[in-house]
Amino acid sequence: GIEQSKSVIKESQKFTKNHPQIEIIKGSITSLKGIWEDVTVSLISFVCHDIKSKRTCSKVLHSYQKHFPRMNCLIVVDIVSLSKKTPTIMPGFDYVHGLQGFTPRTYEETLETFHKAHYDVLQEICVPNMPNTFIWILEPIDS
């Protein structure tokens, strides 16, 4: 795992202490350095919507193919803004991000971001009881 917060790392290590194959390191998944040959499945949750630029988000997602050269699956859990596909809202979501000065991507823009990052969507799951929240299972496209 890669996490920015020392306290989250410390708390996570309580649950992984009996699993030596699990490593949690301090870092940012938006600016990785290094290559992890042993990663075949990667998961990011509630990150993409906070990367303001579609282009930057695509570049970050695409970089995982370099950092995890054997990755055959990227699982993305995230929330999207109001659109035709997602006509409901998560209470406070758009308001909080408006206070931060931006509107997160819509469902359609998120799928476009995946495509520009060279991924195919293998499966999409709507998260029950969480409006506008999805789990996408992505497959890297050879580029």
Phi, psi and chi 1 to 4 in degrees:
 res  aa     phi    psi   chi1   chi2   chi3   chi4
   1 GLY       -  150.8      -      -      -      -
   2 ILE  -124.9  123.7  -60.6  168.0      -      -
   3 GLU  -142.6  144.4  172.4   58.5   47.9      -
   4 GLN   -84.4  -30.5  -68.6 -175.4   61.8      -
   5 SER   -89.3  124.0  167.0      -      -      -
   6 LYS   -61.9  -37.4  -72.8 -178.9 -176.8  179.6
   7 SER   -69.6  -34.7   61.6      -      -      -
   8 VAL   -68.7  -39.4  171.0      -      -      -
   9 ILE   -61.5  -47.2  -68.2  169.6      -      -
  10 LYS   -60.5  -45.0 -173.9  175.0  179.5  179.6
  11 GLU   -64.7  -41.6 -172.6   65.8   24.6      -
  12 SER   -63.0  -36.7  -61.2      -      -      -
  13 GLN   -65.2  -22.6  -71.3  170.4  -24.4      -
  14 LYS   -63.0  -35.0  -68.1  177.4 -172.8  177.1
  15 PHE   -88.1  -15.3  -61.8   98.1      -      -
  16 THR  -111.1    2.4   61.1      -      -      -
  17 LYS   -60.5  -26.7   65.1 -177.4  172.3 -168.8
  18 ASN   -94.2   11.3  -65.0  -34.7      -      -
  19 HIS  -128.5   82.2  -56.8  -80.2      -      -
  20 PRO   -63.4  -16.6   20.8  -29.1      -      -
  21 GLN   -77.0  -10.2   72.2  -83.0   21.4      -
  22 ILE   -99.3  124.6  -62.0  175.0      -      -
  23 GLU  -121.1  136.0  177.3 -175.7   15.8      -
  24 ILE  -121.5  121.3  -57.3  169.6      -      -
  25 ILE  -120.1  156.3   61.0  172.9      -      -
  26 LYS   -82.6  129.4 -174.8  166.8  179.5   12.0
  27 GLY   173.9 -179.0      -      -      -      -
  28 SER  -116.7  126.6  170.2      -      -      -
  29 ILE   -74.4   -4.8   62.4  166.8      -      -
  30 THR   -93.3   -6.2   59.8      -      -      -
  31 SER  -148.5   65.2   57.3      -      -      -
  32 LEU   -71.2  148.5  -69.0  175.7      -      -
  33 LYS  -128.1  128.9  -53.4  -95.2 -172.4  -80.9
  34 GLY   111.9  173.3      -      -      -      -
  35 ILE  -130.5  133.5  -66.1  176.9      -      -
  36 TRP  -116.5   99.2  -69.3  -92.2      -      -
  37 GLU   -69.3  -24.2  -65.5  -84.2  -15.9      -
  38 ASP   -87.3   -4.4   54.6  -17.6      -      -
  39 VAL   -83.6  121.3  173.4      -      -      -
  40 THR  -112.7  -23.8   57.0      -      -      -
  41 VAL  -130.4  132.5  175.6      -      -      -
  42 SER  -123.9  147.5 -177.7      -      -      -
  43 LEU  -132.8  131.6  166.3   79.3      -      -
  44 ILE  -128.6  139.5   58.7  170.2      -      -
  45 SER  -131.8  132.2   61.2      -      -      -
  46 PHE    52.6   46.7  -62.5  100.1      -      -
  47 VAL  -117.3  -47.9  171.6      -      -      -
  48 CYS   -55.9  -39.8  -69.2      -      -      -
  49 HIS   -65.9  -19.8   75.2  -91.2      -      -
  50 ASP   -90.6   -3.7  -80.1  -31.2      -      -
  51 ILE   -88.6  107.0  -58.9  173.8      -      -
  52 LYS   -57.5  -48.5  -68.9 -177.8 -176.8 -178.0
  53 SER   -87.2  133.8  152.4      -      -      -
  54 LYS   -60.1  -40.9  -76.0 -169.7  -77.4 -172.0
  55 ARG   -63.0  -45.6 -179.3  178.9  174.8  175.8
  56 THR   -63.3  -42.5  -59.2      -      -      -
  57 CYS   -61.3  -44.1 -171.0      -      -      -
  58 SER   -60.7  -42.1  -70.0      -      -      -
  59 LYS   -64.3  -41.6  -73.0  174.1  108.6  176.1
  60 VAL   -62.9  -48.9  167.0      -      -      -
  61 LEU   -62.5  -41.5  -66.5  174.9      -      -
  62 HIS   -65.7  -34.5 -174.8   67.8      -      -
  63 SER   -61.5  -25.1   76.7      -      -      -
  64 TYR   -61.5  -28.4  -64.0  164.9      -      -
  65 GLN   -67.7  -27.4  -65.9 -179.5   34.6      -
  66 LYS   -82.1  -44.7  177.3 -175.4   84.0  174.2
  67 HIS   -71.7  -28.6  -63.7  -66.9      -      -
  68 PHE  -123.8   73.8  -48.8  123.9      -      -
  69 PRO   -62.1  -19.8   20.2  -29.1      -      -
  70 ARG  -101.2    6.8  -66.9 -167.3  175.8  133.4
  71 MET   -64.4  124.8  178.3 -179.2   67.7      -
  72 ASN  -112.7    0.8   53.9   36.7      -      -
  73 CYS  -155.5  130.0 -179.9      -      -      -
  74 LEU  -117.9  122.3  172.2   61.2      -      -
  75 ILE  -102.8  124.3  -58.3  167.4      -      -
  76 VAL  -117.2  123.8  176.9      -      -      -
  77 VAL  -111.4  123.4 -179.0      -      -      -
  78 ASP  -162.1  171.5 -142.8  -25.8      -      -
  79 ILE  -118.3  149.9 -173.3  167.4      -      -
  80 VAL  -126.3  161.8  -64.0      -      -      -
  81 SER   -79.9  167.1  -74.2      -      -      -
  82 LEU   -52.5  134.1 -174.6   70.0      -      -
  83 SER  -159.3 -177.2   72.7      -      -      -
  84 LYS   -60.1  -40.4  -74.3 -176.4  179.8 -178.1
  85 LYS   -71.1  -33.3  168.1   73.3  176.0  177.1
  86 THR  -125.5   81.0   54.7      -      -      -
  87 PRO   -80.6    1.5   29.2  -34.0      -      -
  88 THR  -102.9  171.4   57.7      -      -      -
  89 ILE  -130.3  151.9   60.7  166.9      -      -
  90 MET   -85.1  121.5  174.9   68.3   83.5      -
  91 PRO   -50.5  125.9  -25.3   33.9      -      -
  92 GLY    85.8  -16.5      -      -      -      -
  93 PHE   -59.4  -57.1  176.5   73.5      -      -
  94 ASP   -67.1  -34.3  -73.2  -35.2      -      -
  95 TYR   -62.5  -50.0  176.3   75.7      -      -
  96 VAL   -60.9  -43.5  166.8      -      -      -
  97 HIS   -70.8  -30.8  -72.3   85.9      -      -
  98 GLY   -61.9  -39.0      -      -      -      -
  99 LEU   -63.1  -29.3  -69.1  174.5      -      -
 100 GLN   -83.1   -5.5  -64.7  173.5  -17.5      -
 101 GLY    91.7   19.6      -      -      -      -
 102 PHE  -153.8  161.2   77.1  100.9      -      -
 103 THR  -110.7  122.1  -57.9      -      -      -
 104 PRO   -61.0  162.6  -24.9   35.7      -      -
 105 ARG   -62.8  151.4  -82.3  173.8  -72.0  -67.8
 106 THR   -80.3  174.4   63.9      -      -      -
 107 TYR   -55.8  -49.5  170.8   86.1      -      -
 108 GLU   -62.9  -41.8  -65.4   81.3    3.0      -
 109 GLU   -66.9  -34.1  -68.9  169.9  -31.0      -
 110 THR   -65.6  -44.9  -60.9      -      -      -
 111 LEU   -63.0  -38.5  -67.5 -176.2      -      -
 112 GLU   -62.5  -39.3  178.6 -175.0  -23.8      -
 113 THR   -62.1  -42.4  -60.1      -      -      -
 114 PHE   -60.6  -44.4  -63.8  154.9      -      -
 115 HIS   -62.3  -45.4  177.4   72.7      -      -
 116 LYS   -66.7  -23.1  -72.8 -174.6  177.0 -176.9
 117 ALA   -86.3    3.0      -      -      -      -
 118 HIS    72.1   51.0  -58.5  -88.6      -      -
 119 TYR  -130.3  146.1  -69.1   93.1      -      -
 120 ASP  -101.2  143.2  -79.6  -26.6      -      -
 121 VAL   -85.6  114.0  176.2      -      -      -
 122 LEU   -83.6  -36.8  -65.2  179.2      -      -
 123 GLN  -154.3  148.6 -172.9  173.9   -0.3      -
 124 GLU  -130.7  132.0  174.9 -177.8  -79.0      -
 125 ILE  -126.4  126.3  -58.2  159.9      -      -
 126 CYS   -80.0  129.6  -65.5      -      -      -
 127 VAL   -79.8  121.4  176.8      -      -      -
 128 PRO   -61.7  141.8  -12.7   21.7      -      -
 129 ASN    64.0   16.1  -57.6  -44.7      -      -
 130 MET  -132.8   92.2  -68.7 -174.8   68.9      -
 131 PRO   -52.9  140.4  -22.5   31.7      -      -
 132 ASN    62.7   20.8  -62.0   17.6      -      -
 133 THR  -113.9  131.9  -55.1      -      -      -
 134 PHE  -133.2  157.3  -62.4   86.9      -      -
 135 ILE  -115.7  122.2  -59.8  167.9      -      -
 136 TRP  -112.7  132.0  -71.0  -77.6      -      -
 137 ILE  -103.8  115.9  -58.9  172.5      -      -
 138 LEU  -111.5  147.9  -52.5  178.7      -      -
 139 GLU  -118.0  128.2  176.3 -178.1   46.4      -
 140 PRO   -62.3  139.3  -18.0   28.9      -      -
 141 ILE   -95.7  128.1  -60.4  171.1      -      -
 142 ASP   -57.5  127.9  -66.1  -31.2      -      -
 143 SER  -129.3      -   53.8      -      -      -
